[in-house]
Structure formats: structure tokens, C-alpha cells
Amino acid sequence: MKRALRRAVDRIRAESPGPVAGPCDELAAATGRDPEPRTPGVCEECAALGEENWAHLRICLTCGHVGCCDSSPHRHATGHFEQTGHPVMRSHEPGETWRWCYRHAEMG
């Protein structure tokens, strides 16, 4: 998964008009206590649709929304960012703690 994200970062940076400098402010600010997940272990939108199949889960570090990753058919975590502008999510998979800033395509 980290390799896939790194490839995405490299692609976004190559397509960006200007340089990306260091860690972004959003990732730096998202180092405190994580919010409680609104739907622990379940993609909120997939559950509402009656679906139970997704690849991996992500939690929004602004509001606790839990959504499925971009390898899942509906890409609800990215959709949440696009609808709300909440910039940073974290893996909601056991044992994973990496974070991602959608605004800057930066992993932390």
C-alpha cells in the first residue's frame, strides 16, 4: 500500500506546476489525538449502501469519518475529502499509522 501511495505522490508531483517543499502544515498539525471513528471498522457509505466489500479503510483526522480507500470500488475516503475539504486521513487498518494529506499529496 505504501508503494502505491508513493507512486501516486511521484505522479502528482511530476504533474504539479511548482515545487513541493517539505512536510505540509496540515500533516504537521494532525499529530495530536485522533478523533473517535464514526463507524469503527466499517466504511460509513458502503454500510449505508449495504455493501461489505472494500480493500482498506481510512479515517478522517478532522471529523472521524471512516471511508474506503482508492483501491475500493467507491473510493469513499477520497470522496469525503472532495466534499468536505478535510485534508488529512490516516490508515484505519490494524497496525498501520501512516497519514496522507490530500491537498499536498504528502505522506507522513
Salt bridges, closest charged atoms under 4 A:
GLU26 OE2 - ARG103 NH1 3.09
GLU26 OE1 - HIS104 ND1 3.29
ASP34 OD2 - ARG90 NE 2.50
GLU36 OE2 - ARG33 NH2 3.95
GLU44 OE1 - ARG38 NE 3.07
GLU45 OE2 - HIS65 NE2 2.87
GLU51 OE2 - HIS74 NE2 2.91
ASP70 OD1 - ARG75 NE 3.27
GLU93 OE1 - HIS56 ND1 3.98
GLU106 OE1 - ARG13 NH2 2.41
